[in-house]
Amino acid sequence: MGIFDNCELVENGKKINHYYQMSKIFLRKLGKNIRYIRKNKGLSQEKLAELVNKTRNYIGMIERAEINMPASVLYDLSKALNVEVKDFFDF
């Protein structure tokens, strides 16, 4: 049994699953890394969105951890930013 197996988290008065909470933390870190890399490459959200054939809003949602994108989008982002996919997970 893992250390968090019996944990219950409460958010806005509702019990939430710890796996959900860990997933949100992971997505926040991933989004921050994507934003950091994008900014270091001197690209706006709009320009990156254009390069990967997505909307600027979609890129913003990724960076704010509001969505869990498919692996194919991670691949497209890595090509557009000229980095390896693993670089997004350097946290």
N, C-alpha and C positions, 0 to 999 in steps of 0.2 A: 504494500500500500504506500502511495506517495504522500508527501508531506501535506499536500493540499486536498487530498481525496475527501476529507470530511468537512471542508470549509464551505461556509455559506456567506456570500457577500450580499449586501443590501444596497440597492441603488434606487433612489426616489421612492423609498418605502417598499420596494419589491425585492424579493430574494432572486439573485441571479447566479447562474452556474459559474464556478471559478474558471472553467475552460473558456467560457465566453469572455470573461474578464481578461484572461491571459491572451486570448486572441486579439482583443482590442489593444492591449499594450503592444503586442507584436506589430499590429497594423500601424499604430502610431509611430513606432520606431522606423518601420519600413517607409512610411510616408515622409517622415523627416529626412531620411537618407536620400530619397528621390528628390525632394525639394533642395537639399543641400547640393547634390550633384548638379541638378539643373541650374541653380544659381551660379555655381562655380564655372559652369560652361557658358555663362552669359546668356542663357535662354529665358525668355518669358514663358509663362504657362501657355499662352496663345501660340507661340512659335513651336513649342514642344508638341502641343496638341496637333498642329498642322503636320508635323513630321511623322506622327504615328496615326494620323487619320482619325483622331478623336476630337471631342470638343474641349474648350478651355475649362468648362465646368467639370468635365470628367477628370481632367488632370487635377483640378483643385480638390475634388472629392477623394482622389487617391492620396494626395498630400495631407489631407485632413483626416484620413483614416475613416472615411464615411462609407467606403465600399471595399470589398475584397475582390480585387481584379483577377482575371484568369492568368495563367502562366504565359499565355501568348502575348498578353499586353506587357508583362514584365520583359519578355524577349524583345518586343518592339521598342520599348523604352530604352533598353540597354543598347540597341543598335543606334537609335537616334542620339543617345548621349555618348556614344562611343566608349562604353564601359562593359564589363562582363556582368551578367546577372548577379553573380555572387557578391559584387561590390555593393549592391543594394542591401545586403544582409550583414554588413560589417558593423555589428552592434553587440 
